């Protein structure tokens, strides 16, 4: 239990158990972040004295963040506890080079160890300039993370944590209000038993994410006075990719949600059938689009997110 939040830490077990095939499917349906998200992070890091030598991406998944930021740094490392995710990231990063033309490295490690216990080339104390975690920090033991992060970061280094927050129907989507209500009802009816404290942290846009100065044992080397929270304008894109997707892609994207995955693991006989909760949600949205005159076979959905970026500096 943290002093900052009544949400207790629970160890993530869904993504960390992924094999390579699952990691590959996850990567195909997960959008990367918009260039402005990365530029916001880099601008803050550099303008506050951060260097561009070593970056460490934590909970890297298929490696989108690591590979996007790697060309800005001399060295880039991605860490994930899942062997399947790391394998996927290694395959996806072929040809991606850092600013010094070095390959990107991916290793299996937790957010609480940050690669410090790797058997080969462990992450050293005071060696990292930027630590990133995109849509991952809500799965961390934040006390363990902050206490290790302060060790491996250089003085003046940056920690950037961000989440996409809740997904809502875009106001321009036909029947958007009814679709949002349907998604809320669907979540309450089917997913509540599969929603974990980590999901709640993400849905609340990290407002309750434990920070170094809110822990029961604070980490005083981080600078509370320069802490910056960026609440993304929902009208501005937070991800890359198409603004609208067809229903097949929508269903695949829904399938990457951890609560949805846990439901499917509990109901394997229903996966891919009309009893699948993803299919149930899809059919209801299709029905609501038809109500507003969208023709069958031409259904497309457009969503928006309310992302948030947390930027924390280690004192110089």
HELIX and SHEET records of a PDB file:
HELIX    1   1 UNK A   15  UNK A   17  5                                   3    
HELIX    2   2 UNK A   20  UNK A   29  1                                  10    
HELIX    3   3 UNK A   35  UNK A   47  1                                  13    
HELIX    4   4 UNK A   64  UNK A   70  1                                   7    
HELIX    5   5 UNK A   83  UNK A   92  1                                  10    
HELIX    6   6 UNK A  137  UNK A  139  5                                   3    
HELIX    7   7 UNK A  142  UNK A  152  1                                  11    
HELIX    8   8 UNK A  176  UNK A  186  1                                  11    
HELIX    9   9 UNK A  187  UNK A  191  3                                   5    
HELIX   10  10 UNK A  192  UNK A  194  5                                   3    
HELIX   11  11 UNK A  197  UNK A  203  1                                   7    
HELIX   12  12 UNK A  224  UNK A  226  5                                   3    
HELIX   13  13 UNK A  247  UNK A  254  1                                   8    
HELIX   14  14 UNK A  258  UNK A  266  1                                   9    
HELIX   15  15 UNK A  268  UNK A  270  5                                   3    
HELIX   16  16 UNK A  277  UNK A  291  1                                  15    
SHEET    1   A 7 UNK A 105  UNK A 108  0                                        
SHEET    2   A 7 UNK A  75  UNK A  80  1                                        
SHEET    3   A 7 UNK A  54  UNK A  58  1                                        
SHEET    4   A 7 UNK A 128  UNK A 134  1                                        
SHEET    5   A 7 UNK A 153  UNK A 163  1                                        
SHEET    6   A 7 UNK A 308  UNK A 313 -1                                        
SHEET    7   A 7 UNK A 228  UNK A 231 -1                                        
SHEET    1   B 3 UNK A 167  UNK A 169  0                                        
SHEET    2   B 3 UNK A 300  UNK A 305 -1                                        
SHEET    3   B 3 UNK A 244  UNK A 246 -1                                        
END                                                                             
